[in-house]
Amino acid sequence: MAKDSMTRRDFMRVGAGAAAIGSAAKVTLLDPVQAMASPRPVPPSDRLRFASIGTGVRGCNDLDTALRAPGVEMVAVSDLYDGRLIAAQEHAGKKLDTTKDYRRILDRKDIDFVIVATMDHWHAKIVEDAFAAGKDVYCEKPMTHKVPEGFRIIEAAQKYNRRMQVGSQRRSNVVFHKAREIVESGALGQITSAEGWIDRDDPSGAWVYPIPPDASPQTIDWQRFLGDAPKIPFNAKRFFRWRGYSDYGEGLPGDLYVHILTGIYTVLGLQGPPQKAVASGGLYHYKDGRDEPDVIRTLYSFPGVTVAVHCTLNNSSQGGGTRIYGTKGTLEFNSEESVTFIPEDTRPRPERYSVVGWPKKLREEYWAKWYREHPQPSVTSMKAVEQSQTFRVPDHYDEDLAHMENFLTAVRTRSQTNEDQVFGNWTAIACHMANHSYFNKAEAVWDEQAKMIRT
Ligand SMILES: NC(=O)c1ccc[n+]([C@@H]2O[C@H](COP(=O)([O-])OP(=O)(O)OC[C@H]3O[C@@H](n4cnc5c(N)ncnc54)[C@H](O)[C@@H]3O)[C@@H](O)[C@H]2O)c1
């Protein structure tokens, strides 16, 4: 072998191993353009007025985000709890038209769009009503609580020619767009598997939120909250910790899988619901009356690729991550902030495993012949080509704002949103398939013809 030719160990040091051992992977700062960074005057014809429906935790985040974009004004709010009508006005920094009946907001002709950030079991009904009233909608993820709702939303959007953005912000995140570009360049080779996870270990992460001291049937419209869920007496725990109950949410899949899957769908360019899902897990630790598991792992089948997703509320040592595995390289995400391309060592190399069982003479002759026929590239040339590369967002990058701005552009110009109702439906169905498999203890199969999940 030539003196500077590369051993496998050299390759690992400059290439695949670089990220792992913290040596100098090349880091590129992504350069997203955000309106907030370059405020501009908005002509009166482009000014937008909106109302928020559901202003709990996320609803307040969303209205804050919308108000950071230029040319946007909030005029009304609907929520079922008095405290949240107050919180919304505090966030908006002004007095708003308030109501517990969202339909009154939809009747207002001066409202261009609504933000829907209610519990999941209310999303579809409110979105459909908003479309019928001529409003565009930014609706939080997951888009639906039950499979048929997604198809109803798609139909209504078409019928009333409305724009919708579903709120999984990774869909607009510049890191995931960069990753898509890398995949499209062919740098990963054939991609056959991917995985994603988000793990937590504290009561807040496990949805054990404090209940406000004034929570009561006088301050909360309990009957309206129930909607089409089973009728039960007032229960503040269910109202404020709804994520743990399958009557109102979808547990970990609805809360976290949808983010992971949105990223993976975006990077791989997946289309349609998964073909199959097999989930397993359990409610092991948070035995506080909830029915959703605190550990759930799911294997999804898509054409040509297997995707594994897992979440736990009982240990956070793995944090959150996504990995995309190709025959020529791996993409490794550090949550939503960066992605590193790690090349595979795809150089041809002599077989080393099975020839251990050959006589020494034959083995050494095989290796000598192999190296004569496959001259190795020099270390210097490999360094240039094979070094790991990291792409990360600049400090203060805001993926929520990027997602909201994309929606506002669509409202103004009637362009497509990054995460429309068709895309939102695919990832919501994927969440429903995980729960279907978990609760039925069986493989969930997507029936595209019948548009339903079968076991
Ligand atoms: N994109 C994200 O990163 C992200 C983060 C958190 C939550 N979310 C999503 O946002 C949604 C809300 O979550 P949250 O944590 O803010 O919940 P929350 O319990 O804090 O707030 C939900 C609010 O919706 C109101 N509401 C329910 N039904 C209503 C109705 N018919 N009319 C008017 N108001 C109604 C409730 O009164 C409540 O205040 C969920 O769908 C959740 O999955 C998304």
The ligand as an SDF file (V2000), in Angstrom:
LIG
                    3D

 44 48  0  0  0  0  0  0  0  0999 V2000
  -46.8740   22.7850   17.6410 N   0  0  0  0  0  0  0  0  0  0  0  0
  -46.4480   22.5690   18.8660 C   0  0  0  0  0  0  0  0  0  0  0  0
  -45.2510   22.5370   19.1400 O   0  0  0  0  0  0  0  0  0  0  0  0
  -47.4640   22.3950   19.9570 C   0  0  0  0  0  0  0  0  0  0  0  0
  -47.0700   22.5440   21.2910 C   0  0  0  0  0  0  0  0  0  0  0  0
  -48.0380   22.3810   22.2730 C   0  0  0  0  0  0  0  0  0  0  0  0
  -49.3510   22.0650   21.9320 C   0  0  0  0  0  0  0  0  0  0  0  0
  -49.6880   21.9110   20.6250 N   0  0  0  0  0  0  0  0  0  0  0  0
  -51.0880   21.5980   20.2620 C   0  0  0  0  0  0  0  0  0  0  0  0
  -51.8690   22.7370   20.5730 O   0  0  0  0  0  0  0  0  0  0  0  0
  -53.1750   22.3380   20.9860 C   0  0  0  0  0  0  0  0  0  0  0  0
  -53.4830   22.9530   22.3520 C   0  0  0  0  0  0  0  0  0  0  0  0
  -52.5700   22.4700   23.2980 O   0  0  0  0  0  0  0  0  0  0  0  0
  -52.3480   23.2530   24.6640 P   0  0  0  0  0  0  0  0  0  0  0  0
  -51.2090   22.6600   25.3610 O   0  0  0  0  0  0  0  0  0  0  0  0
  -52.3110   24.7160   24.4150 O   0  0  0  0  0  0  0  0  0  0  0  0
  -53.6970   22.8730   25.4420 O   0  0  0  0  0  0  0  0  0  0  0  0
  -54.3850   23.7050   26.6040 P   0  0  0  0  0  0  0  0  0  0  0  0
  -55.1780   22.7560   27.4020 O   0  0  0  0  0  0  0  0  0  0  0  0
  -53.3560   24.5140   27.3180 O   0  0  0  0  0  0  0  0  0  0  0  0
  -55.3460   24.7260   25.8240 O   0  0  0  0  0  0  0  0  0  0  0  0
  -56.4240   24.2990   25.0420 C   0  0  0  0  0  0  0  0  0  0  0  0
  -57.5160   25.3630   25.1670 C   0  0  0  0  0  0  0  0  0  0  0  0
  -58.5140   25.0850   24.1810 O   0  0  0  0  0  0  0  0  0  0  0  0
  -59.7300   25.5710   24.7210 C   0  0  0  0  0  0  0  0  0  0  0  0
  -60.8590   24.9540   24.0140 N   0  0  0  0  0  0  0  0  0  0  0  0
  -61.1810   23.6430   23.9350 C   0  0  0  0  0  0  0  0  0  0  0  0
  -62.2830   23.4770   23.1970 N   0  0  0  0  0  0  0  0  0  0  0  0
  -62.6800   24.7200   22.8010 C   0  0  0  0  0  0  0  0  0  0  0  0
  -63.7560   25.2070   22.0190 C   0  0  0  0  0  0  0  0  0  0  0  0
  -64.6740   24.3760   21.5100 N   0  0  0  0  0  0  0  0  0  0  0  0
  -63.8420   26.5360   21.8070 N   0  0  0  0  0  0  0  0  0  0  0  0
  -62.9300   27.3950   22.3280 C   0  0  0  0  0  0  0  0  0  0  0  0
  -61.8870   26.9800   23.0860 N   0  0  0  0  0  0  0  0  0  0  0  0
  -61.7570   25.6500   23.3130 C   0  0  0  0  0  0  0  0  0  0  0  0
  -59.6710   25.1590   26.1740 C   0  0  0  0  0  0  0  0  0  0  0  0
  -60.5400   25.9630   26.9550 O   0  0  0  0  0  0  0  0  0  0  0  0
  -58.2050   25.3590   26.5160 C   0  0  0  0  0  0  0  0  0  0  0  0
  -57.9640   26.5580   27.1850 O   0  0  0  0  0  0  0  0  0  0  0  0
  -53.1720   20.8160   20.9660 C   0  0  0  0  0  0  0  0  0  0  0  0
  -53.7140   20.3680   19.7730 O   0  0  0  0  0  0  0  0  0  0  0  0
  -51.7060   20.4620   21.0450 C   0  0  0  0  0  0  0  0  0  0  0  0
  -51.4000   19.2120   20.4720 O   0  0  0  0  0  0  0  0  0  0  0  0
  -48.7680   22.0840   19.6480 C   0  0  0  0  0  0  0  0  0  0  0  0
  1  2  1  0
  2  3  2  0
  2  4  1  0
  4  5  1  0
  4 44  2  0
  5  6  2  0
  6  7  1  0
  7  8  2  0
  8  9  1  0
  8 44  1  0
  9 10  1  0
  9 42  1  0
 10 11  1  0
 11 12  1  0
 11 40  1  0
 12 13  1  0
 13 14  1  0
 14 15  2  0
 14 16  1  0
 14 17  1  0
 17 18  1  0
 18 19  2  0
 18 20  1  0
 18 21  1  0
 21 22  1  0
 22 23  1  0
 23 24  1  0
 23 38  1  0
 24 25  1  0
 25 26  1  0
 25 36  1  0
 26 27  1  0
 26 35  1  0
 27 28  2  0
 28 29  1  0
 29 30  1  0
 29 35  2  0
 30 31  1  0
 30 32  2  0
 32 33  1  0
 33 34  2  0
 34 35  1  0
 36 37  1  0
 36 38  1  0
 38 39  1  0
 40 41  1  0
 40 42  1  0
 42 43  1  0
M  CHG  2   8   1  16  -1
M  END
$$$$
